[in-house]
């Protein structure tokens, strides 16, 4: 589709700019400003500073459902080692006053770029749908408190309660693959601070002291038995001591030791058992060593499970299959122990919770996936750079194209439901040919008209739906992208330089003379044989990328990039 193809280079440029300029949780000032400007230019009612640095955009377009699209904006204190030409070199001071590197190691830059791109596409096609779009750019997902802060700041009271909430996340699956799961898709998490108190002294006189380091060591060792001996083998649970600190010098027994503990589970009963076990063991070990004071235990971070509404998953997955094709949309056989605060937007404790759907968009470059050790997809997933890795380098074009289309199609599957014949975007998602012997994605019309799928809800037996991981998409190799169809191997500077000044000047004068806002969408959908090409002028209502980050050239072959041995 011409509209998506014209918009894509600007979304890609915005992504590159965000990747090069990451910001930590609740400090997403530059990112939020870019989102707000983009939404303003494309016709949304924009509100900044919601829940801190959050941004909300509202586009009211007649009667119909209110559909909320959410993306997270924050980055991580990780030093990037991808070798990308637009890799982050940013450093900042964290909340503890330490100087730390900053990297978008979890894909939030892609989530944000796809969010504003989808918002723009929906604005440009508003003659084809009816309802209200609520765009939410959330701060502080990595600290698991951003969603709650936005809700506490009156998100739904001020801007309206949505009928459905949609969100997505990059994952380590092959780039462009869409993965759905009904019921629990992500686990719960909790983090605890523990401080044990001893009695300091000289290392040569340990009998005159109470050593908190020994207490801490015994706690760490004892905690390793909780999962293996206190949690049923049929349940998933993880308990990790991720931080421990004590003392200042080798010959001094310190007064105290400090630990941070993280837990993961897939249900509330297991989460409660883990918390109770931590408190029991910490207090017992302190007492056994004769600690002079009771230990301090504080739960400082956490979020519950992300539980997709089965009926809503069925509707969205059907729309995605109609657009991408069956081979590019799979059912996840197992939930992930990773955690999100996205589920808070569903108001799980409300008498009338809001249905939501959260899905994964594959990000691993196809050549990296093919070269990864392992004979099965499960084995390969453990051998490719994943979220929070300093080597996490999403395949820029296929992941962004899939994410942009997936979010837009999901929104239209609801917004178009009251408009007969309302079309979903159509066009090629991938920068090259589809895998051999696999049907290309269907060029669907109205995604909401697709037949309903019926993914299972709740836990599945080991054999159920596991054939999804035998998809030809996962098993096939991919040819190199066609140069004429792709910006992956193009000079990003050449793509953007010829347009940027013209675009900026037109935005300054608020000219939209080439906008497709009132265009006949059917005409775009019928132009199947027209070759794709970079846009020649402004085509949408959002701002062009600012700054120099998007002038960076794209990555070359993996073997030419630093750290290629880790890919």
C-alpha positions in Angstrom: 0.0 0.0 0.0 1.4 3.4 -1.0 0.4 5.1 2.3 2.3 2.6 4.5 5.3 2.6 2.2 5.5 6.4 2.1 5.2 6.7 5.8 7.7 3.9 6.6 11.0 5.7 5.9 10.0 8.5 8.4 9.1 5.9 11.0 12.4 4.2 10.4 14.2 7.5 10.8 12.4 8.2 14.0 13.4 4.8 15.3 17.1 5.3 14.5 17.0 8.7 16.2 15.4 7.1 19.4 17.9 4.3 19.4 20.8 6.6 19.3 19.3 8.8 22.0 17.9 6.5 24.7 16.6 7.8 28.1 16.1 6.0 31.4 12.8 5.4 33.1 10.9 8.6 34.1 13.5 10.7 32.3 12.1 10.2 28.8 11.9 14.0 28.1 13.3 14.1 24.6 11.4 11.0 23.5 8.1 12.3 24.9 8.6 15.6 23.2 9.1 13.8 19.8 6.0 11.7 20.3 3.9 14.8 21.3 5.1 16.8 18.3 4.4 13.9 15.9 0.8 13.4 17.3 0.1 17.1 17.2 1.2 17.4 13.6 -1.1 14.5 12.6 -4.2 15.9 14.2 -4.4 14.4 17.7 -5.5 16.2 20.8 -2.2 15.9 22.8 -1.6 15.9 26.5 1.9 15.8 28.0 3.2 15.1 31.5 0.6 12.4 32.2 2.0 10.3 35.1 5.3 12.0 34.8 6.6 12.0 31.3 3.7 10.1 29.7 2.0 11.4 26.5 -1.6 10.8 25.5 -3.1 11.6 22.1 -6.8 11.4 21.4 -8.4 11.3 17.9 -12.2 11.4 18.0 -13.8 10.3 14.7 -17.5 9.8 15.2 -19.4 7.0 17.0 -17.8 3.7 17.7 -15.4 2.0 20.1 -12.5 3.6 21.9 -9.3 1.7 21.1 -6.2 2.4 23.2 -2.8 1.7 21.6 0.1 1.7 24.1 3.9 1.7 23.8 6.7 2.1 26.4 9.5 4.7 25.9 12.2 4.0 28.5 15.7 2.5 28.0 18.0 0.5 30.2 21.4 1.1 32.0 23.2 -1.2 29.5 26.3 -0.5 27.5 25.5 -1.2 23.8 27.8 -3.6 22.0 25.9 -4.1 18.8 28.4 -2.3 16.6 25.5 -0.6 14.8 26.4 2.7 13.2 23.6 4.3 15.1 24.5 2.6 18.4 24.0 4.5 21.6 27.0 6.1 23.2 24.8 7.9 25.8 25.6 8.0 29.5 23.7 9.6 32.3 23.4 9.7 36.1 20.9 7.2 37.5 18.6 7.5 40.5 21.4 6.4 42.8 23.8 9.1 41.5 25.9 6.6 39.6 27.2 7.3 36.0 25.7 4.6 33.8 25.5 3.8 30.1 22.1 3.9 28.4 20.8 1.6 25.6 17.5 0.6 24.1 18.2 -3.0 24.8 14.5 -4.0 25.1 13.0 -2.6 21.9 11.1 0.3 23.4 12.4 2.6 20.6 10.7 0.3 18.0 7.5 0.2 20.1 7.4 4.0 20.2 8.2 4.4 16.5 5.5 1.9 15.5 3.0 3.7 17.9 3.4 7.1 16.3 3.4 5.5 12.8 0.2 3.6 13.5 -1.4 6.8 14.9 -0.5 8.6 11.7 -1.9 5.9 9.5 -5.1 5.9 11.4 -5.3 9.7 11.2 -4.8 9.6 7.4 -7.4 6.9 6.9 -10.1 8.3 9.2 -12.7 8.5 6.4 -12.6 4.7 6.4 -13.4 4.1 10.1 -15.4 5.4 13.0 -14.6 5.6 16.7 -11.9 7.0 19.0 -8.2 6.3 19.0 -6.3 6.8 22.3 -2.5 6.8 21.9 -0.6 6.2 25.1 3.2 6.6 25.2 4.1 5.3 28.6 7.2 6.1 30.8 8.8 3.7 33.3 8.0 0.3 32.1 11.4 -1.0 33.1 10.6 0.1 36.7 7.1 -1.5 36.4 5.4 1.6 37.8 4.8 3.8 34.7 1.3 2.3 33.9 0.2 2.8 37.5 1.5 6.4 37.6 -0.5 7.2 34.4 -3.7 5.6 35.9 -3.2 7.4 39.2 -2.9 10.6 37.2 -6.4 10.1 35.9 -5.7 8.5 32.5 -9.1 7.0 32.0 -11.0 9.7 34.0 -9.5 12.5 31.9 -9.4 11.0 28.5 -12.1 8.3 28.5 -12.2 4.6 29.3 -11.2 2.5 26.4 -13.2 -0.5 25.1 -10.0 -2.5 24.3 -6.3 -2.0 24.9 -3.7 -3.1 22.4 0.1 -3.4 22.8 3.1 -5.3 21.4 6.7 -6.1 22.2 9.8 -7.0 20.2 11.0 -10.5 21.0 13.8 -12.9 19.9 11.7 -14.7 17.3 12.6 -14.3 13.6 12.0 -10.7 12.4 8.5 -10.1 11.3 6.9 -13.1 13.0 3.7 -12.2 15.0 3.2 -14.4 18.1 -0.1 -14.6 20.0 -1.2 -16.4 23.1 -4.6 -16.4 24.9 -4.6 -16.3 28.7 -1.4 -15.7 30.5 1.4 -14.6 28.1 3.7 -12.9 30.6 4.5 -13.8 34.2 4.4 -11.7 37.4 7.5 -10.3 39.0 8.5 -8.8 42.4 11.7 -7.3 43.7 12.8 -7.1 47.3 15.4 -5.1 49.2 16.9 -7.0 52.1 19.3 -5.4 54.7 20.8 -7.7 57.4 22.4 -6.2 60.5 25.5 -7.6 62.2 28.1 -6.2 64.5 31.3 -4.9 63.0 34.9 -5.7 64.1 38.4 -6.6 63.1 38.9 -9.5 60.7 41.4 -11.0 63.2 38.8 -11.1 65.9 35.6 -12.6 64.3 34.4 -14.0 67.6 33.8 -10.4 68.9 31.6 -9.6 65.9 28.5 -10.8 64.1 29.4 -11.2 60.5 26.5 -9.9 58.1 28.5 -11.2 55.1 28.2 -14.8 56.4 24.4 -14.2 57.1 24.0 -12.9 53.5 25.9 -15.8 52.0 23.7 -18.3 53.9 20.6 -16.5 52.8 21.7 -16.7 49.1 22.5 -20.4 49.4 19.2 -21.2 51.3 17.1 -19.3 48.8 18.3 -21.5 46.0 16.3 -24.4 47.5 13.0 -22.6 47.4 12.1 -23.3 43.8 13.4 -26.8 43.8 11.9 -27.8 47.2 9.0 -25.6 48.0 7.3 -25.0 44.6 5.4 -27.8 42.8 7.4 -29.2 39.8 4.2 -28.5 37.7 4.6 -24.7 38.3 7.0 -22.2 36.9 9.0 -20.1 39.4 12.3 -18.2 39.3 14.2 -16.7 42.3 17.3 -14.7 41.7 19.6 -12.7 44.0 20.8 -10.1 41.6 22.6 -7.7 43.9 24.7 -8.1 47.0 26.9 -5.5 48.7 28.8 -5.4 52.0 31.9 -4.0 53.5 34.6 -1.6 52.6 37.9 -3.4 53.2 39.2 -7.0 53.4 40.2 -6.8 57.1 37.0 -5.2 58.4 33.9 -7.1 59.3 31.1 -4.7 58.3 28.0 -3.8 60.3 25.5 -4.8 57.5 25.0 -6.4 54.2 22.5 -5.5 51.5 20.8 -7.8 48.9 18.2 -7.4 46.1 16.1 -10.4 45.2 13.8 -10.9 42.2 11.1 -13.5 41.7 9.0 -14.6 38.7 5.9 -16.8 38.6 2.8 -17.4 36.5 0.1 -17.3 39.2 -0.6 -15.4 42.4 -0.4 -18.5 44.7 3.2 -19.2 43.6 4.1 -15.5 44.0 2.8 -15.5 47.5 4.7 -18.7 48.4 8.0 -17.1 47.1 7.5 -13.9 49.1 6.7 -15.9 52.3 9.8 -18.1 51.8 12.1 -15.1 51.3 10.9 -13.5 54.6 11.1 -16.8 56.5 14.6 -17.6 55.4 16.0 -14.1 55.8 14.7 -13.8 59.4 15.7 -17.4 60.3 19.3 -17.0 59.0 19.7 -13.7 60.8 18.4 -15.2 64.1 20.6 -18.3 63.6 23.7 -16.1 63.4 22.8 -13.9 66.4 22.1 -10.7 64.5 21.8 -7.8 66.8 18.7 -6.4 65.0 15.8 -7.8 62.9 16.5 -7.7 59.2 14.7 -5.2 56.9 12.7 -6.6 54.0 11.0 -4.3 51.5 9.1 -5.1 48.3 10.0 -2.2 46.1 8.9 -3.2 42.6 6.5 -5.6 41.0 3.7 -6.4 38.5 1.2 -9.1 38.1 0.7 -11.5 35.2 -0.3 -10.3 31.7 -3.4 -12.2 30.9 -4.8 -11.7 27.4 -8.6 -11.9 27.0 -9.2 -15.0 24.9 -12.1 -13.5 22.8 -10.1 -10.4 22.1 -7.0 -12.4 21.1 -9.1 -14.4 18.7 -10.3 -11.2 17.0 -6.9 -9.6 16.7 -5.1 -12.8 15.7 -7.7 -13.3 12.9 -7.1 -9.8 11.6 -3.3 -10.4 11.7 -3.7 -13.7 9.8 -5.8 -12.0 7.2 -3.1 -9.4 6.7 0.1 -11.3 7.2 -0.9 -14.8 6.2 -1.1 -17.9 8.3 2.6 -18.7 8.2 3.6 -15.4 9.7 1.2 -15.5 12.8 1.8 -18.3 15.4 0.3 -19.3 18.7 2.9 -19.3 21.6 2.8 -22.7 23.2 4.2 -21.4 26.5 4.0 -18.1 28.4 7.1 -16.1 29.0 8.5 -15.5 32.5 9.2 -11.9 31.5 7.1 -9.3 33.1 5.2 -6.1 31.9 3.1 -3.5 33.6 0.9 -3.4 30.5 -1.8 -5.5 32.3 -2.6 -2.6 34.7 -4.3 -0.8 31.9 -6.9 -3.7 31.9 -7.9 -2.7 35.4 -7.6 -6.3 36.7 -9.1 -5.4 40.1 -12.0 -3.5 38.7 -15.5 -5.1 38.7 -15.5 -4.5 34.9 -12.0 -5.1 33.7 -11.0 -3.9 30.2 -10.1 -6.6 27.7 -6.6 -6.3 26.3 -4.3 -8.1 23.8 -0.5 -8.1 24.0 1.6 -9.8 21.3 5.2 -10.3 20.2 6.8 -9.1 17.0 9.9 -11.0 16.1 13.1 -9.0 15.8 16.0 -11.4 15.2 17.6 -10.9 11.7 16.9 -13.9 9.5 20.5 -14.7 8.9 21.3 -14.6 12.6 18.4 -16.9 13.3 19.5 -19.3 10.6 23.1 -19.3 11.9 22.1 -19.7 15.6 23.0 -23.1 17.1 20.2 -25.5 17.6 18.0 -27.9 15.7 14.7 -26.6 17.0 13.2 -23.2 17.4 13.3 -23.6 21.2 17.1 -24.2 21.0 17.6 -21.3 18.6 15.7 -18.9 20.9 18.2 -19.5 23.6 21.1 -18.8 21.3 20.2 -15.4 19.7 20.7 -12.0 21.4 17.5 -11.3 23.3 16.0 -8.4 25.2 18.2 -6.8 27.8 21.3 -8.1 26.0 24.0 -5.5 25.0 24.0 -7.3 21.6 20.2 -6.9 21.0 20.1 -5.5 17.5 16.6 -5.9 15.9 16.4 -6.3 12.1 15.3 -2.8 11.5 13.1 -2.9 8.5 11.2 -6.2 8.8 10.6 -5.7 12.5 9.4 -2.2 12.1 7.2 -2.9 9.1 5.6 -5.8 11.0 5.1 -3.8 14.1 3.7 -0.8 12.3 1.2 -3.0 10.3 0.3 -5.2 13.3 -0.7 -2.3 15.5 -2.6 -0.6 12.7 -4.5 -3.7 11.6 -5.4 -4.6 15.2 -6.9 -1.1 15.7 -8.8 -1.3 12.4 -10.2 -4.6 13.4 -12.2 -2.7 16.0 -12.6 0.7 14.5 -13.8 -0.6 11.2 -16.3 -2.9 12.7 -19.2 -0.4 12.3 -18.2 0.6 8.8 -19.1 -1.9 6.1 -16.1 -2.6 3.8 -13.6 -0.5 5.8 -10.2 -1.7 4.6 -7.1 -2.6 6.5 -3.6 -1.5 5.2 -2.3 -3.9 2.6 1.2 -4.4 1.2 4.4 -6.4 1.7 5.6 -6.5 5.3 9.0 -8.0 4.6 11.8 -6.4 2.6 12.3 -9.4 0.4 10.5 -12.5 -0.9 8.7 -14.8 1.4 10.3 -18.1 2.5 10.4 -20.7 -0.2 7.3 -23.0 -0.3 5.4 -20.7 2.0 2.4 -18.7 0.8 3.0 -14.9 0.8 1.0 -12.9 3.2 -2.6 -12.4 2.1 -3.5 -9.0 0.6 -6.6 -8.7 2.7 -9.2 -6.0 2.6 -11.1 -5.4 5.8 -9.2 -7.2 8.5 -12.3 -7.2 10.7 -14.1 -9.4 8.1 -11.7 -12.2 8.6 -13.0 -15.5 9.9 -12.5 -15.8 13.7 -9.7 -17.9 14.9 -10.0 -19.9 18.1 -6.7 -20.0 20.0 -6.9 -21.9 23.2 -7.0 -20.1 26.6 -5.2 -21.1 29.7 -2.5 -23.8 29.9 -2.1 -26.3 27.1 -0.8 -29.8 27.0 2.6 -30.2 25.6 1.3 -31.3 22.3 -1.3 -28.6 21.8 -0.5 -26.1 19.1 3.3 -26.8 19.3 3.2 -27.3 15.6 3.1 -23.5 15.4 6.8 -23.7 16.1 7.2 -26.0 13.2 6.0 -23.2 10.9 7.8 -23.0 7.6 8.6 -19.4 8.4 10.8 -20.6 11.3 12.4 -23.4 9.4 13.1 -21.6 6.0 16.0 -19.5 4.8 15.5 -16.1 3.3 17.0 -14.6 0.2 18.7 -11.2 0.5 16.3 -8.2 0.3 15.7 -6.7 -3.1 17.5 -3.4 -3.2 14.7 -1.7 -5.0 12.2 -2.7 -2.3 14.2 -2.2 0.8 15.9 0.5 2.8 17.9 -2.1 4.8 20.9 -1.9 2.6 20.3 1.6 1.4 22.2 4.8 2.4 19.9 6.2 5.1 21.4 9.6 4.5 20.5 9.5 0.8 17.0 8.4 1.6 16.3 11.2 4.0 18.6 14.1 2.9 16.7 14.8 -0.2 13.4 15.1 1.7 14.2 16.5 5.1 14.6 20.2 4.3 11.6 20.2 2.0 9.5 18.4 4.6 10.6 20.6 7.5 9.9 23.7 5.5 6.4 22.4 4.6 5.7 21.6 8.2 6.8 25.1 9.3 4.2 26.5 6.9 1.7 23.8 7.7 1.3 22.7 4.1 -0.3 19.4 3.5 -0.9 19.6 -0.2 0.1 16.0 -0.9 -1.7 14.5 2.1 -3.6 11.3 1.5 -6.0 12.2 4.3 -9.0 12.5 2.0 -7.8 10.1 -0.6 -9.7 7.1 -1.9 -8.2 4.2 0.0 -9.6 1.6 -2.4 -7.4 3.2 -5.1 -4.3 2.5 -3.1 -5.4 -1.1 -2.3 -6.0 -1.8 -6.0 -2.5 -0.7 -7.1 -1.0 -4.2 -6.6 1.4 -4.0 -9.6 2.8 -0.6 -8.9 6.5 -0.9 -7.8 7.3 0.5 -4.4 9.6 3.4 -4.2 10.8 5.9 -1.6 8.3 8.8 -1.1 8.9 11.9 -3.1 7.3 14.4 -0.7 5.2 14.8 2.4 2.5 12.2 2.6 1.2 12.2 6.2 0.4 14.4 9.1 3.3 13.7 11.4 6.7 15.4 11.9 9.8 14.3 10.1 12.6 13.0 12.2 14.8 15.7 13.8 18.5 15.8 14.4 21.3 13.9 12.7 20.8 10.4 14.1 18.8 9.2 11.2 21.6 10.1 8.8 23.6 7.2 10.1 24.1 4.5 7.4 22.5 1.1 8.0 24.5 -1.8 9.2 26.4 -3.8 6.7 26.9 -7.6 6.6 27.1 -9.1 10.1 30.7 -10.2 9.5 31.8 -6.6 9.0 30.3 -5.5 12.4 32.1 -5.5 15.7 31.0 -8.2 18.0 29.8 -10.4 15.1 31.1 -13.5 16.9 28.4 -12.9 19.5 25.6 -13.0 17.0 
